[in-house]
């Protein structure tokens, strides 16, 4: 397997694993009164910075932010953008 492709896959998996666990953490914090929370802006920033799949899977696994339309529509759109951008980066680097 191409080393560049493998590096991109590992990078993508690591960021999405972190995003997934941050969504789970935020859901657990939402159940506690006065607990520190992760802002929606931070969650969207993670999704924009290649973590959209992890944020989306975290949404589904914990049923967190699933009533907010901007999450339901925005995160999948960012997932498409993330995949397209990773493909462009791989195409540029490998050529």
N, C-alpha and C positions, 0 to 999 in steps of 0.2 A: 504494500500500500504506500502511496505517496506520503512523504514525511510532512509536507505542507498541509495536505488534506487531513491527516491524522491530528496535527497540531490544532487545526481549526475545529475539528470535532471535539477534541478534549477541552478546548477553550469554551465552546458552546455548551457542552455538558456541565462543566464546572459552574459557569455563570447561572445556568438554569437550575441547577441543584440548589445553589445559594438562594436564588429568587423563590424557589418552591418553599424552602424552609423558613424564609422570612415571612412569606404569606401565612404559613402555619403558625409562626410565632405571633404575628399580628392578630390572628384570630384568637389565639389563647389570651392575649393581652386585652382583647375587646370584651372578654367576659369578666374581667376584674375591674372593680371600681377604682378610678384614679390611677390606673396603670399607664406607663409610658407606651405610646402607640407609634407606629410607623405612619408617616403622612402619606396621603394619596399621591402627592407629587413625587415622593421618593419611590413609591411603587411603580409609577409611570416612568420615572427615570431608569429604574432597573429594567423595565420592559423595553424601553427604547435602546438601552445599552445591551442588546442581545439576550435579555432574560425574559422575553415575552412568553415563551413556552412554559417556563417554570412558574411564572406568575399565573398564567391561565390554568395550568394543572393544579396549582395551589388553590385557586379560586374554586375549582370544581371539587377538589378533595375535601376542603374544609367548609364549603358553601359560604365563602367569605367574599363580600363585595359583589355578589351575584344579582343584587337588586338595583345596582347602579348601572344605568344605560351606558355611560361613558366607559365603564370597564367591560361590559358585555360586547360592545362594538369595537372599542379602541384596542384592546389587548390582542384579539385575533388579527386586526389590521396591522398591528406592530409585528406580529409573528410573521406575516407575509413579507413585510418590509425587512425584517431581520434576515430571513432566509435569502431574499434577493440580494441584500447587501453582502452577506457572507459569500454568495456565489460570485458576485462581482469582485470581491477581494481575492478570492481563490483564483479566478480567471486572470486577474491582473498579475498576481504574484507568480503563478505557475507558467506564464507565457514568456 
